[in-house]
Amino acid sequence: MASTDHTVTDVSTLTGWFKSSYSGPSNGDCLEVACDHAAIPVRDSKNPHGPALAFEPSAWSAFLSAVKEGAFPAT
C-alpha cells in the first residue's frame, strides 16, 4: 500500500475515512484517517483523492498519546 517514503498516491481504493468529531462542518483544515488497514493512512480532507501519508500503527498510537498528553499545544 505505501511506498518506501510512506506516501499513498492512490487512495481511491481505501475506505473507512473519518475526521474528528471536533471538526466543524465548514472547517476546511481537517485531516481524515482510515484505520481499517495495515498502515494508518492520513489525508487532507480538502483533497480526498490523495495523496495520503501512511503510518505504522505503533507510530500512530504514539502520536495520539502525545497529543492527548499535550505535547502539541494549540497556538
C-alpha positions in Angstrom: 0.0 0.0 0.0 2.6 2.6 0.9 5.8 3.3 -0.9 9.2 3.5 0.8 8.6 7.2 1.6 5.2 6.2 3.3 3.1 8.1 0.8 0.0 6.5 -0.7 -0.5 8.2 -4.0 -3.8 6.5 -5.0 -6.2 6.4 -2.1 -9.3 5.7 -4.3 -9.4 2.1 -3.1 -9.2 2.9 0.6 -12.4 3.0 2.6 -13.5 4.0 6.1 -12.2 7.6 6.2 -13.4 9.8 9.1 -12.4 13.1 10.7 -12.5 14.1 14.3 -15.9 15.0 15.8 -14.2 18.2 16.9 -14.0 19.3 13.3 -16.8 21.6 12.3 -18.8 21.1 9.2 -17.4 24.2 7.5 -13.8 23.9 8.7 -11.6 23.1 5.8 -8.5 22.5 7.8 -9.1 18.8 8.7 -7.3 15.6 8.5 -9.1 12.3 7.7 -7.9 9.0 8.9 -8.7 5.4 7.8 -8.0 2.9 10.5 -9.0 -0.4 8.8 -5.7 -1.0 7.1 -2.2 -2.5 7.9 -0.9 1.1 7.9 -2.8 4.1 9.1 -3.4 6.4 6.1 -3.9 10.1 6.8 -5.1 12.7 4.2 -6.1 16.3 3.9 -9.9 16.5 3.8 -9.7 19.1 1.0 -8.0 16.5 -1.2 -10.0 13.3 -0.7 -8.3 11.5 -3.7 -4.8 11.7 -2.3 -2.1 11.6 -1.7 -2.1 10.4 1.9 0.7 9.6 4.4 0.8 6.1 5.9 1.9 5.5 9.4 2.7 2.2 11.2 0.0 1.5 13.8 2.6 1.9 16.7 3.8 5.3 15.4 0.1 6.5 15.0 -0.6 5.3 18.6 2.4 7.1 19.9 1.4 10.3 18.1 -2.2 10.1 19.5 -0.8 9.5 23.0 1.5 12.6 22.7 -1.4 14.7 21.5 -3.6 13.6 24.5 -0.7 14.4 26.8 -0.5 18.0 25.5 2.8 17.6 23.6 1.5 19.7 20.7 -0.4 22.7 22.3 -2.6 24.7 20.1 -1.2 28.1 19.2 
